[in-house]
């Protein structure tokens, strides 16, 4: 089933996108493509499994853009789509599993872009919706979508016969769904005479596993579900190429393209990862997803990015791409715009978090650079993995026994997860909740420092050791009149004293293990600094 057009089309896209990454307009078009149930184990550039699809167009996007290596989603489609749409974790929207309903109380990315640009963008969603419960044909428009065509439910019963909803009206459609979505996308884009934002949500390669039309795939055998799954990915890639080739040079030159999977591969076709570690689980096989960003605004070419990214981050990134200036991000969404061109500084996540609650299966997971913690709500059991040494999560380290450093990391991850799940993080580089600055002030974070210059100079006036600490914290300073205050991640004050005039010792023995914040305020100069302290109790 080889299609000779694949190679020439893909090469033309590579050559043209190399030009697009250098020149783009002030108001870029946005093409956001979601694949349904596509994990990294079936995506080129991640694993080297036995079976991979041939995807020349996605490969071309990666070759002239950025392939992101560490992107977290949620374990299933509805909470993932809701987090992208709202910029918030499910703990704030209530959408933690399927089915789920994203209330219009939350400002969708469509409404946010409309507000930011004063309605300069035309927008549409074509494809799977599945964030209204019960299914509501008007729900997309209520979230600010100008035009909607697709399927409201989790998938289609038959890729060749399905219920098509368009702007509130539903009828039977008898055409291959991946092609129908592409046709609708091409038609809508061709009608636009202003900057546009297209959310294209394919149902492929979600079940039912099927055989696509002959001209759309290259795999020779389609005798089992894994091969049919691969064929449907190839068909989707072919149709993505057809959409890109339908754009004029001017449009393609000015279009930011983001491709992402919404969750991991189904367990019935999962490869590389242990059995049962795929979709609907908090393991890497369920929540680590492929993401490629290319086109307008992306000057990095053929690069891999290892920064921790959450799918919520697309919300803030798109807002910044259309001109918003955000304090790091908004809600739970940290912009990664600065990673696209490497021309400006910006923060990247220290932690990546995900959660799930469906049919009695609930819990959360959080990871740092090396280690990942999973906690299951049903019985409170935990699993702890070293992702640098064990990326497929084959060995839970807790039964083996954690050393002191691993135990400190685990407690730190627990503290940050608790903060996220009960209020707003003070370590996410986003000004959210009632924070007065990024990760400071308000009711849940340590007080803000005065200025960056003051912070720098004060850091050189003070030494706080050891950190981590078990019993005594030595504060060495030449300050003549200062105060100290020690708080936990919830803002509870555990110690405070004013009028100190020299170095001092702070007793921490008796405190529970975890993260604390020590604030020192120079009363004479009115300068303040807050340092994070890790307490390790015996």
Secondary structure, DSSP 8 states (H G I E B T S, - for coil): ---THHHHHHHHHHHHHHHHTT---SS-EEEEEEETT-BGGGSTTT---S-----HHHHHHHHTSEEEEEEE--SSHHHHHHHHHHSS-HHHHS--SSS----TTS--HHHHHHHHHTS--EEEEEEE---SSS--TTHHHHTT-SEEEEESSSS-SBTTBEEEEETTEEEEE-S-HHHHHHHHHHHHHHT--S-EEEEEE--TTSSS-----GGG---S---SHHHHHHHHHHHHHHHHHHHHHHS-HHHHHTEEEEEEESS---TTT--SS-TT-STTSSSHHHHEEEEEEEETT----SEEEEEEEETTHHHHHHHHHTT---SSEETTEE--THHHHS-S-----S-EEEEEEETTEEEEEEE-SSEEEEEETTT--EEEEETTT-TT----STTT---HHHHHHHHHHHHHHHHHHHS--SSSS---TT-SBTTBSTTTS----S-HHHHHHHHTTEEEE-SSBSSEEEEEE--SSEEEEEEETT--EEEEEEEE-S-EEEE-TTS-SEEEEEEEEETTTTEEEEEEEEE---
